Amino acid sequence: MMTRVTLLGLIALACLTNACSFGMTARKYPPAQGPQGVTLSVETEQGRFSGELIEVRDAGIVLLVAKRLRLLPYSAILSSEVAQTSARYAISKKTAPKPDVREHLRLLSRFPQGLTPELTQQLLAANGQTELAGVNP
């Protein structure tokens, strides 16, 4: 039989464990709630694009914008903003992001493992495309 002190101690410990939460949690971070990638807003000389981050490549990013898959090369990106993520992870000034930034963005994308050619073709077909659109609207 537990003594009152032991029981009260366990209850207090359980309350403290539930109350201790610091920073972002999966419950508060929408990309952690499902398979979608984060929303990325990108400014190029041709215009502004906002959509789901599908894949991060060595040469650029693939976004799903208004049901069109677009490959945006880093050399075309003037500035960007990643929803609910530090500005440290933005792509800007027409330059490829540093490796740690690229890796972080990769993990936030829908396909962090990358797209195989077969999967790319399936996604294109599902969106009524035969190839990735570029930066031109």
Secondary structure, DSSP 8 states (H G I E B T S, - for coil): ---HHHHHHHHHHHHHHHH---S--GGG-GGGGSS---EEEEEETTEEEEEEEEEE-SSEEEEEETTEEEEEEGGGEEEEEETTS-GGG---TT----HHHHHHHHHHSS-TT---HHHHHHHHHHTT-SS-B-S--
